[in-house]
Amino acid sequence: MNNKLINKLNNKKAKICVIGLGYIGLPLSLSFAISGFKVSGIDIDQTKINDLNNKISYISDIESTFLQNVIQSNNIDFSSDFSRLTSSDVIIICVPTPLNKTKDPDISYIVAVAEEIAKFDISNKLISLESTVYPGATEEIILPILSKKSDLKIGKDFNLVFSPERIDPGQKEWDLKNTPKVVGGITEDCGILGEKLYNCVSEKVIKVSSTRAAEMTKLLENTFRAANIGLINEMAILCKQLNLDIWEIIEAAKTKPYGYMPFYPGPGLGGHCIPVDPRYLEWKLETLNSESKYIKLSEEINFSMPQYVIDRAKEIISINNLKNELKIIGATYKKDVSDIRESPAIDIMQLLSDQKIPFTYHDPYINKIEIGSKTYYSESLEDTNYNNVLGIIVTDHSSYNWAEITQNFNFIFDTRNALRNFVGNDVNIYKL
Ligand SMILES: NC(=O)c1ccc[n+]([C@@H]2O[C@H](COP(=O)([O-])OP(=O)(O)OC[C@H]3O[C@@H](n4cnc5c(N)ncnc54)[C@H](O)[C@@H]3O)[C@@H](O)[C@H]2O)c1
């Protein structure tokens, strides 16, 4: 066991290096700095490094004033220079793990970072991978790269763990500190060191038996979510056929004190996790000539929702003889975030463009969106009369003033039940 590193963690003398300063890495590095550690944040995106060095936050959950305070009162620096790894005791990897064009895991970012780390002497260091990966990836991909350039022994000379990130952007109640952190090591000693590390920033750390168990925990959580969203999206479609209001039914069902957990339908899946992570598990299963029926089915339902929304919109337009034009209200993948990655609004826009249906959009966080070769700019919802133009609420940002917005429309298709408490104005509201 590396008692020296344990002491350094206990005394907050360990130097922490976080690689990848996006939605996950930036809050994590600030968190370690606030806890009293010396932190170096590394990113290859020079624009992000410049912003951070100018104390400007590019993440909606982190106010620039908060960032300024942390930088002023703590020991933290940001750079794209990997030589900072030399003096670090702990290296945490938070780079993207998206899907490639063929919808297979793109592990090129974690491979590139592991190769960068392997250029340095990693003896006595603890390396933690936080990027979401398939079960086995830490051991099968990262460990061989770190081991290949030296004869250092894992668990003795250096340490490697996987700890999934559970941050939920836009959510204020649960943060890094009060959300339990899961960690698993390649060896038992690695796991113990990982537990010590995350105890410094998290109130509760759950150590599992291996990196594989930690990797699978993350995939179970997000597959559970994707499958349940698939189920409720299907229920929404069925309720429409039965002439029932799914939202009323969810409200009633969730009064059951046990055995039911509410999930809500919507225009599709979005973000960097729920649409992507189950595919990582599916891919791994394919390598074993196996499959997950739940993942396949929920993907089929969830990814068909943008077209379902368009079909419903066409129906509303036709029944009411509206203009063949749509106004998309909200474009980010969920409310109150500035992230359009995998957003269902983008899928809807792409499908509308393919089907030659004219549209405009508004989002307070995103001022332009490229669809094919065309650039769309966010157009104000105020001061414009969208008479006989169908407005589709795709993202229900808290900053939207529904009373004002509905004054400008006479027809709205609400895919988020954002207008559930809305009374007044002469507007026809259609629900998902
Ligand atoms: N965003 C979320 O809500 C969320 C939640 C849980 C888990 N995760 C997982 O966390 C990981 C990171 O996600 P994110 O949302 O923070 O991504 P992000 O795209 O916001 O940030 C990743 C950062 O890594 C940087 N980067 C890429 N290659 C690099 C390299 N070779 N060296 C240094 N920096 C490099 C990028 O410039 C970027 O700033 C992913 O695996 C994701 O699945 C994300």
Ligand as a Chemical Component Dictionary entry (heavy atoms), coordinates in Angstrom:
data_LIG
# 
_chem_comp.id                   LIG 
_chem_comp.type                 NON-POLYMER 
_chem_comp.pdbx_formal_charge   0 
_chem_comp.three_letter_code    LIG 
# 
loop_
_chem_comp_atom.comp_id 
_chem_comp_atom.atom_id 
_chem_comp_atom.alt_atom_id 
_chem_comp_atom.type_symbol 
_chem_comp_atom.charge 
_chem_comp_atom.model_Cartn_x 
_chem_comp_atom.model_Cartn_y 
_chem_comp_atom.model_Cartn_z 
_chem_comp_atom.pdbx_ordinal 
LIG N1  N1  N 0  -21.705 15.994 -19.062 1  
LIG C1  C1  C 0  -22.324 15.147 -18.257 2  
LIG O1  O1  O 0  -23.431 15.395 -17.810 3  
LIG C2  C2  C 0  -21.661 13.851 -17.833 4  
LIG C3  C3  C 0  -22.192 13.157 -16.731 5  
LIG C4  C4  C 0  -21.589 11.980 -16.328 6  
LIG C5  C5  C 0  -20.487 11.488 -17.031 7  
LIG N2  N2  N 1  -19.995 12.179 -18.104 8  
LIG C6  C6  C 0  -18.831 11.623 -18.801 9  
LIG O2  O2  O 0  -17.691 12.422 -18.483 10 
LIG C7  C7  C 0  -16.800 12.482 -19.598 11 
LIG C8  C8  C 0  -16.515 13.919 -19.957 12 
LIG O3  O3  O 0  -17.726 14.526 -20.349 13 
LIG P1  P1  P 0  -17.906 16.096 -20.405 14 
LIG O4  O4  O 0  -19.370 16.329 -20.532 15 
LIG O5  O5  O -1 -17.163 16.755 -19.305 16 
LIG O6  O6  O 0  -17.195 16.399 -21.801 17 
LIG P2  P2  P 0  -16.775 17.848 -22.360 18 
LIG O7  O7  O 0  -16.742 17.696 -23.838 19 
LIG O8  O8  O 0  -17.630 18.900 -21.749 20 
LIG O9  O9  O 0  -15.297 18.063 -21.814 21 
LIG C9  C9  C 0  -14.236 17.272 -22.187 22 
LIG C10 C10 C 0  -13.002 18.142 -22.283 23 
LIG O10 O10 O 0  -11.894 17.304 -22.605 24 
LIG C11 C11 C 0  -11.022 18.046 -23.441 25 
LIG N3  N3  N 0  -10.129 17.134 -24.132 26 
LIG C12 C12 C 0  -10.378 16.326 -25.183 27 
LIG N4  N4  N 0  -9.277  15.629 -25.513 28 
LIG C13 C13 C 0  -8.322  15.988 -24.650 29 
LIG C14 C14 C 0  -6.961  15.632 -24.484 30 
LIG N5  N5  N 0  -6.390  14.716 -25.282 31 
LIG N6  N6  N 0  -6.259  16.210 -23.508 32 
LIG C15 C15 C 0  -6.820  17.145 -22.710 33 
LIG N7  N7  N 0  -8.103  17.529 -22.810 34 
LIG C16 C16 C 0  -8.841  16.964 -23.774 35 
LIG C17 C17 C 0  -11.963 18.809 -24.359 36 
LIG O11 O11 O 0  -11.320 19.930 -24.948 37 
LIG C18 C18 C 0  -13.064 19.206 -23.380 38 
LIG O12 O12 O 0  -12.851 20.474 -22.807 39 
LIG C19 C19 C 0  -17.483 11.683 -20.714 40 
LIG O13 O13 O 0  -17.011 10.369 -20.718 41 
LIG C20 C20 C 0  -18.940 11.685 -20.296 42 
LIG O14 O14 O 0  -19.629 10.555 -20.801 43 
LIG C21 C21 C 0  -20.545 13.360 -18.507 44 
# 
loop_
_chem_comp_bond.comp_id 
_chem_comp_bond.atom_id_1 
_chem_comp_bond.atom_id_2 
_chem_comp_bond.value_order 
_chem_comp_bond.pdbx_ordinal 
LIG N1  C1  SING 1  
LIG C1  O1  DOUB 2  
LIG C1  C2  SING 3  
LIG C2  C3  SING 4  
LIG C2  C21 DOUB 5  
LIG C3  C4  DOUB 6  
LIG C4  C5  SING 7  
LIG C5  N2  DOUB 8  
LIG N2  C6  SING 9  
LIG N2  C21 SING 10 
LIG C6  O2  SING 11 
LIG C6  C20 SING 12 
LIG O2  C7  SING 13 
LIG C7  C8  SING 14 
LIG C7  C19 SING 15 
LIG C8  O3  SING 16 
LIG O3  P1  SING 17 
LIG P1  O4  DOUB 18 
LIG P1  O5  SING 19 
LIG P1  O6  SING 20 
LIG O6  P2  SING 21 
LIG P2  O7  DOUB 22 
LIG P2  O8  SING 23 
LIG P2  O9  SING 24 
LIG O9  C9  SING 25 
LIG C9  C10 SING 26 
LIG C10 O10 SING 27 
LIG C10 C18 SING 28 
LIG O10 C11 SING 29 
LIG C11 N3  SING 30 
LIG C11 C17 SING 31 
LIG N3  C12 SING 32 
LIG N3  C16 SING 33 
LIG C12 N4  DOUB 34 
LIG N4  C13 SING 35 
LIG C13 C14 SING 36 
LIG C13 C16 DOUB 37 
LIG C14 N5  SING 38 
LIG C14 N6  DOUB 39 
LIG N6  C15 SING 40 
LIG C15 N7  DOUB 41 
LIG N7  C16 SING 42 
LIG C17 O11 SING 43 
LIG C17 C18 SING 44 
LIG C18 O12 SING 45 
LIG C19 O13 SING 46 
LIG C19 C20 SING 47 
LIG C20 O14 SING 48 
# 
